[in-house]
Amino acid sequence: MKLHEDNSLGALGSAIGKGLLAGIAATAAMTLSQMIEMKITKRGPSDATLKVAEDTAGVKPASKQDKQQLSQELHWGYGTAWGAARGLIGLTGLKGLPATLLHFGAVWGTSLIMLPKHDAAKPINKQQPKDIAIDVLHHGVYAITAGLVYDALDAGSRRERKVKKIWASLKGLKHRLK
């Protein structure tokens, strides 16, 4: 059986799947980062995810234990889902630092808009610089981990070989024009 050379749906599925795996790894790294930071700063866990879920879907945990469990489930689901966005970025041919910066901007930018909208955080202009730095740190850990994992999973793909071939052609053309 011969496979089609242009399998766009297969490439999309592959990118999303790799992105979801990258999102799981990134959420684990961010969770570890938050746990370490909370020990150092003596900060308690955030209930931002619960506030957004309650505001958007009417979700209300029945007990304190349910609150913690639901918060963790939402955190992991949200982080994993954002990995799919990293996969879509990968489909554009972007990788490495440019893709990571774009992904970071999308993830952190969304939180800067959504959390204040649902009264789950103060707007950035009303936050303390220390709190902004901590938020950037955690989202940075997330985006860097997602990028590293996605790029590792995607290394050697047909799309990457095609991008490298185009890049080599452009370099050759530049050299010939000199």
C-alpha positions in Angstrom: 0.0 0.0 0.0 1.4 3.4 -1.0 1.0 6.3 1.4 0.2 9.8 0.1 3.1 12.2 0.0 0.9 15.1 1.2 -0.9 13.8 4.3 -2.1 17.1 5.9 -4.5 15.5 8.3 -1.8 13.1 9.4 0.6 15.9 10.0 -2.0 17.8 12.0 -2.8 14.8 14.1 0.9 14.1 14.7 1.6 17.7 15.6 -1.4 17.9 18.1 -0.4 14.5 19.6 3.2 15.6 20.1 1.9 18.9 21.5 -0.3 17.1 24.0 2.7 15.0 25.2 4.7 18.2 25.4 1.9 19.9 27.4 1.8 17.0 29.9 5.6 17.3 30.4 5.4 21.1 30.7 2.5 21.0 33.2 4.6 18.6 35.3 7.6 21.0 35.2 5.4 24.0 36.0 3.8 22.1 38.9 7.2 21.3 40.3 8.3 24.9 39.8 5.2 26.1 41.7 5.7 23.6 44.5 9.3 24.8 45.0 8.4 28.5 44.8 5.5 28.0 47.3 7.9 26.4 49.8 10.3 29.2 49.4 7.8 32.1 49.5 5.3 30.3 51.9 2.5 31.1 49.4 -0.6 28.9 49.5 -2.0 27.2 46.4 -3.9 29.3 43.9 -7.6 28.9 43.4 -7.6 30.8 40.1 -8.5 27.8 38.1 -11.5 27.1 40.3 -12.7 30.7 40.1 -12.6 30.5 36.3 -14.3 27.1 36.2 -17.0 28.3 38.6 -17.6 31.5 36.6 -17.6 29.8 33.1 -19.1 26.4 33.8 -20.8 26.8 37.2 -18.5 24.2 38.7 -18.5 24.2 42.5 -16.6 21.6 44.5 -18.6 20.0 47.4 -15.8 19.8 49.9 -12.2 21.1 50.6 -10.8 17.8 49.3 -12.9 18.1 46.2 -11.7 21.7 45.8 -8.0 20.6 45.8 -8.7 17.6 43.5 -10.7 19.6 41.0 -8.1 22.4 41.0 -5.4 19.9 40.1 -7.5 18.3 37.4 -8.2 21.7 35.8 -4.5 22.6 36.1 -3.4 19.4 34.3 -6.2 19.6 31.7 -5.5 23.2 30.9 -1.7 22.7 30.7 -2.0 19.6 28.6 -4.5 21.4 26.2 -2.1 24.3 25.7 0.4 21.7 24.5 -1.8 21.3 21.4 -1.2 25.0 20.6 2.6 24.2 20.7 1.9 21.5 18.1 0.0 23.9 15.9 2.9 26.4 16.1 5.2 23.5 15.1 3.2 23.0 11.9 4.2 26.5 10.8 7.9 25.3 10.7 8.8 27.4 13.7 10.9 25.6 16.3 13.4 26.4 19.1 13.4 29.8 20.7 11.0 31.6 18.3 8.3 28.9 18.7 8.9 28.9 22.5 8.5 32.7 22.7 5.3 32.6 20.6 3.9 29.8 22.8 4.9 31.6 26.0 3.2 34.8 24.7 0.0 32.9 23.9 -0.2 31.1 27.2 0.8 33.9 29.5 -1.1 36.5 27.5 -4.3 34.5 27.8 -3.9 34.2 31.5 -3.4 38.0 31.7 -6.7 38.5 30.0 -8.8 35.6 31.3 -7.9 35.6 35.0 -8.8 39.2 35.7 -11.9 38.9 33.5 -13.2 36.1 35.9 -12.0 37.8 39.1 -9.3 35.1 39.6 -6.4 37.6 39.6 -5.7 41.3 39.6 -5.0 43.0 36.3 -1.2 43.1 35.7 -1.1 46.9 36.3 -2.3 46.3 39.9 0.0 43.4 40.7 3.3 43.6 42.6 6.4 43.2 40.6 7.4 40.2 42.6 4.1 38.5 41.8 4.5 39.3 38.1 8.0 37.9 38.1 6.8 34.6 39.8 4.1 34.3 37.2 6.5 34.9 34.3 8.9 32.3 35.9 6.2 29.6 36.0 4.9 30.3 32.6 8.4 30.4 31.3 9.2 27.0 32.8 6.0 25.7 31.1 6.8 27.2 27.6 10.5 26.2 27.7 9.7 22.6 28.7 6.9 22.3 26.1 9.2 23.6 23.4 12.1 21.3 24.3 9.8 18.2 24.5 7.9 19.1 21.3 11.1 19.8 19.3 12.6 16.5 20.6 9.5 14.5 19.6 9.4 16.3 16.2 13.1 16.0 15.4 13.6 14.3 12.0 10.0 14.7 10.8 9.3 15.0 7.1 8.3 18.7 7.7 11.6 19.4 9.4 13.5 17.9 6.6 11.5 20.0 4.1 12.2 23.2 6.1 15.9 22.4 6.2 16.0 21.8 2.5 14.3 25.1 1.8 16.7 26.8 4.2 19.7 25.2 2.5 18.4 26.3 -0.9 18.0 29.9 0.4 21.5 29.8 1.8 22.8 28.5 -1.6 20.9 31.3 -3.4 22.3 33.9 -1.1 25.8 32.6 -1.7 25.3 32.6 -5.5 24.0 36.2 -5.5 27.2 37.4 -3.8 
